Amino acid sequence: MHVLVAGAGWLGMAIARALSSRGDRVTAVRRDPGQAALLRSAGAEPLFLDLASPQAARLLPTDMAVVVACQAASGDGVEPYRLAYLDANRTLLEAARRANARAFVYTGSTGVFGQRDGSEVDESTAPAPAGAGAEVLAEAEALVLGGGVPSMVLRLSGLYGPGRLWPVERVRAGKLALGPGDDAWMNFCHLDDAVAAVLSAVDRGRPGAVYHATDAGPARRRDVVEWVSSRLGIPVPRAPEGSRAPEGPNRRIRGERTRALLGLGLVHPSFREGLSSALP
């Protein structure tokens, strides 16, 4: 089938490669024309386009069966978020309606959950955005699910994997450290498991559904810091005396229902399995 992958960056490239490897025809959209050779090496036909621009929908294929919307904002702040997650999705939904696409998979974010009490949240928990950017993310979910095409939302936890080992780099740099707030929960999803979840949603997802791509092992920040430090063989970093707890959510993302509904296993059940191959 013909699949449009919108936002062929780090995640989108991996999705495009997986789709192409199993025999699907892939058109990959991104803004930067300098990546044509890289996209073709992944088995995708590149299309360079700003999805937030006026009339962009008219430049998208009219024969696509599936849209995977995994575009990312070009920066922090409300305006970049609105361009990437509202304006670009409006473009993609318009094109999907015109093509009579059978599925639209939007890779959203567990950032729609702003809980700070350590509570569990699952696929049925109502979004609770705790900031302007998170409010845009919640608005984007509603836009996609009400967009007039068979759409579903796949919320991703903190993505990491080859080329993006941010838990390791943050511990090494002392930016992830013991100190105030280190009992907060962190949630992860390895790139391999994220790609598998996207393909499963494409193949078996139910229109109108909300799914979670997250591993089975939410971990307290202190456990992540101590484990990574031990594997690196470095002293455990500690926040300066008098530091305040970092701002941010504190909740445990659950994805058991998604894995059951989509028939998914986990290659990396927790951050430990996911990072082991990249550490001594």
C-alpha positions as CSV (number, residue, x, y, z in Angstrom):
1,M,0.0,0.0,0.0
2,H,1.0,3.6,-0.4
3,V,1.9,5.3,2.9
4,L,2.6,8.9,3.4
5,V,5.1,9.5,6.3
6,A,4.8,13.2,7.3
7,G,7.8,14.4,9.2
8,A,10.6,12.1,8.1
9,G,13.1,13.0,10.8
10,W,14.6,10.6,13.3
11,L,11.4,8.7,14.1
12,G,9.8,9.2,10.7
13,M,12.9,7.8,8.9
14,A,12.8,4.7,11.0
15,I,9.1,4.2,10.2
16,A,9.7,4.8,6.5
17,R,12.5,2.2,6.5
18,A,10.3,-0.4,8.3
19,L,7.4,0.2,5.9
20,S,9.6,0.0,2.8
21,S,11.3,-3.2,4.1
22,R,8.0,-5.0,4.3
23,G,7.1,-4.0,0.8
24,D,5.0,-0.9,1.2
25,R,5.4,2.1,-1.1
26,V,6.4,5.1,1.0
27,T,6.4,8.8,0.3
28,A,8.3,10.7,3.0
29,V,7.7,14.4,3.6
30,R,10.1,16.8,5.3
31,R,11.1,20.5,4.9
32,D,14.8,20.0,4.3
33,P,15.7,19.1,0.7
34,G,19.2,18.3,1.7
35,Q,18.1,14.8,2.9
36,A,17.0,13.4,-0.4
37,A,19.7,10.7,-0.6
38,L,19.1,9.6,3.0
39,L,15.4,9.2,2.4
40,R,15.9,7.3,-0.8
41,S,18.3,5.0,1.1
42,A,15.5,4.2,3.4
43,G,13.4,3.1,0.5
44,A,11.2,6.2,0.5
45,E,10.3,8.7,-2.3
46,P,11.1,12.1,-0.8
47,L,8.7,15.1,-1.0
48,F,10.0,18.4,0.3
49,L,7.2,20.5,1.6
50,D,6.2,22.8,4.4
51,L,3.0,21.2,5.6
52,A,1.9,24.3,7.4
53,S,2.0,26.5,4.3
54,P,-1.2,27.5,2.4
55,Q,-2.3,25.1,-0.3
56,A,0.2,22.5,0.8
57,A,-2.6,19.8,0.7
58,R,-2.8,20.2,-3.0
59,L,0.8,19.1,-3.4
60,L,0.4,15.8,-1.5
61,P,-0.3,12.4,-3.3
62,T,-3.9,11.6,-4.1
63,D,-3.5,7.8,-4.0
64,M,-2.2,7.3,-0.5
65,A,-3.9,4.6,1.6
66,V,-2.4,5.6,5.0
67,V,-1.0,8.8,6.5
68,V,1.4,8.5,9.4
69,A,1.7,12.0,10.9
70,C,4.9,12.2,13.0
71,Q,6.0,15.7,12.2
72,A,7.8,17.6,15.0
73,A,7.9,21.3,16.0
74,S,10.8,23.3,14.8
75,G,11.3,24.8,18.3
76,D,9.7,25.3,21.7
77,G,6.8,27.7,22.3
78,V,3.2,27.8,21.3
79,E,3.7,29.1,17.7
80,P,6.0,26.3,16.5
81,Y,3.7,23.8,18.2
82,R,0.6,25.2,16.5
83,L,2.3,25.1,13.1
84,A,3.5,21.5,13.5
85,Y,0.6,19.9,15.3
86,L,-2.4,22.0,14.2
87,D,-1.7,23.6,10.8
88,A,0.2,20.7,9.5
89,N,-2.4,18.2,10.7
90,R,-5.1,20.2,9.0
91,T,-3.2,19.9,5.8
92,L,-2.7,16.2,6.2
93,L,-6.4,15.6,7.1
94,E,-7.5,17.5,4.0
95,A,-5.3,15.4,1.8
96,A,-6.4,12.2,3.5
97,R,-10.0,13.0,2.9
98,R,-9.3,13.8,-0.7
99,A,-7.5,10.5,-1.1
100,N,-10.1,8.5,0.8
101,A,-7.3,7.2,3.0
102,R,-8.2,4.1,5.1
103,A,-6.1,5.1,8.1
104,F,-4.5,8.2,9.7
105,V,-2.1,7.6,12.5
106,Y,-0.9,10.6,14.5
107,T,2.0,10.1,16.8
108,G,1.1,12.4,19.7
109,S,2.7,12.8,23.0
110,T,2.2,11.7,26.6
111,G,2.9,15.4,27.3
112,V,-0.8,15.9,27.3
113,F,-0.7,14.5,30.9
114,G,0.6,17.1,33.3
115,Q,-0.1,15.2,36.6
116,R,2.5,15.8,39.3
117,D,1.3,13.4,42.0
118,G,2.9,10.2,40.7
119,S,-0.4,8.8,39.6
120,E,-1.0,6.2,36.9
121,V,-2.5,7.4,33.6
122,D,-3.6,5.1,30.8
123,E,-5.3,5.3,27.4
124,S,-8.7,6.2,29.0
125,T,-7.4,9.0,31.2
126,A,-8.5,12.4,30.1
127,P,-5.7,14.8,29.0
128,A,-4.6,17.2,31.7
129,P,-2.3,19.7,30.0
130,A,-0.2,21.7,32.4
131,G,1.1,24.4,30.0
132,A,0.4,26.2,26.8
133,G,2.4,23.7,24.7
134,A,0.6,20.8,26.2
135,E,-2.7,22.5,25.5
136,V,-1.8,22.6,21.8
137,L,-1.0,18.9,21.9
138,A,-4.4,18.1,23.4
139,E,-6.1,20.3,20.8
140,A,-4.2,18.5,18.1
141,E,-5.6,15.1,19.3
142,A,-9.1,16.5,19.2
143,L,-8.5,17.9,15.7
144,V,-7.2,14.5,14.4
145,L,-9.9,12.4,16.0
146,G,-12.6,14.7,14.6
147,G,-11.0,15.2,11.2
148,G,-13.5,13.2,9.1
149,V,-11.1,10.3,8.3
150,P,-10.5,7.0,10.1
151,S,-8.0,8.4,12.6
152,M,-6.2,7.3,15.7
153,V,-3.7,8.8,18.2
154,L,-0.6,7.0,19.3
155,R,0.9,8.9,22.3
156,L,4.7,8.4,22.7
157,S,6.6,8.4,25.9
158,G,10.2,9.8,26.1
159,L,11.7,8.4,22.9
160,Y,15.3,7.3,22.9
161,G,17.5,4.9,20.8
162,P,20.5,4.9,18.5
163,G,21.5,8.5,17.8
164,R,19.3,9.8,20.6
165,L,20.6,8.5,23.9
166,W,19.5,11.5,26.0
167,P,19.2,9.6,29.3
168,V,22.9,8.7,29.1
169,E,24.0,12.1,27.9
170,R,22.0,14.0,30.6
171,V,23.4,11.9,33.4
172,R,27.0,12.2,32.0
173,A,26.5,16.0,31.9
174,G,25.0,16.2,35.4
175,K,21.7,17.5,34.1
176,L,19.9,14.4,35.3
177,A,21.0,14.1,39.0
178,L,20.1,13.1,42.5
179,G,18.5,15.8,44.5
180,P,15.1,17.5,45.1
181,G,12.4,15.8,43.0
182,D,14.4,12.7,42.2
183,D,11.5,10.5,43.3
184,A,9.5,11.7,40.2
185,W,8.6,9.1,37.7
186,M,10.1,9.0,34.2
187,N,8.6,7.1,31.2
188,F,10.4,5.8,28.2
189,C,9.9,4.2,24.8
190,H,12.7,2.8,22.7
191,L,12.7,3.7,19.0
192,D,12.3,0.0,18.0
193,D,9.1,-0.3,20.1
194,A,7.8,3.0,18.8
195,V,8.1,1.9,15.2
196,A,6.5,-1.5,16.0
197,A,3.6,0.3,17.6
198,V,3.1,2.6,14.6
199,L,3.1,-0.3,12.2
200,S,0.6,-2.2,14.3
201,A,-1.7,0.8,14.5
202,V,-1.5,1.1,10.7
203,D,-2.4,-2.6,10.3
204,R,-4.8,-3.2,13.2
205,G,-5.7,0.1,14.8
206,R,-9.3,1.0,15.3
207,P,-10.6,4.4,14.1
208,G,-11.1,6.8,16.9
209,A,-8.8,4.9,19.3
210,V,-6.1,6.4,21.5
211,Y,-3.0,4.2,22.1
212,H,0.1,4.5,24.2
213,A,3.6,3.6,22.9
214,T,5.5,3.3,26.2
215,D,7.5,0.6,27.9
216,A,6.5,-1.5,30.8
217,G,8.9,0.0,33.3
218,P,8.2,3.6,34.5
219,A,11.2,4.4,36.7
220,R,12.0,7.0,39.4
221,R,14.5,9.6,38.3
222,R,16.9,8.5,41.0
223,D,16.9,4.9,39.8
224,V,17.7,6.1,36.2
225,V,20.6,8.3,37.5
226,E,22.1,5.6,39.7
227,W,21.8,2.8,37.1
228,V,23.3,4.9,34.2
229,S,26.1,6.2,36.5
230,S,27.0,2.7,37.5
231,R,27.1,1.5,33.9
232,L,29.3,4.5,32.9
233,G,31.6,4.0,35.9
234,I,31.2,7.6,37.0
235,P,30.3,9.2,40.4
236,V,26.5,9.6,40.7
237,P,25.8,13.3,39.8
238,R,24.1,15.3,42.5
239,A,22.2,18.6,42.2
240,P,23.9,21.6,43.8
241,E,22.9,22.2,47.4
242,G,19.9,24.4,47.7
243,S,18.6,23.4,44.3
244,R,14.9,23.2,43.7
245,A,13.1,20.2,42.2
246,P,13.0,20.5,38.4
247,E,9.6,21.6,36.9
248,G,7.7,18.9,35.0
249,P,5.2,16.2,35.2
250,N,5.3,13.2,37.6
251,R,3.1,10.3,36.4
252,R,3.4,6.7,35.3
253,I,2.3,6.1,31.8
254,R,0.6,2.7,31.2
255,G,0.3,1.0,27.9
256,E,-0.8,-2.5,28.7
257,R,-4.2,-2.0,27.0
258,T,-2.5,-0.8,23.8
259,R,-0.2,-3.8,23.7
260,A,-3.1,-6.2,24.2
261,L,-5.3,-4.6,21.6
262,L,-2.6,-4.3,19.0
263,G,-0.9,-7.7,19.7
264,L,2.4,-6.0,20.6
265,G,5.3,-7.3,22.6
266,L,8.2,-5.1,23.8
267,V,11.8,-5.5,22.5
268,H,12.9,-3.3,25.4
269,P,10.6,-3.6,28.4
270,S,12.4,-0.9,30.3
271,F,15.2,1.7,29.9
272,R,17.7,-0.8,31.2
273,E,17.3,-3.2,28.3
274,G,17.1,-0.4,25.9
275,L,20.3,1.3,27.0
276,S,22.3,-1.8,27.8
277,S,23.7,-2.3,24.3
278,A,24.9,1.3,24.2
279,L,26.7,1.2,27.6
280,P,29.8,-0.6,28.9
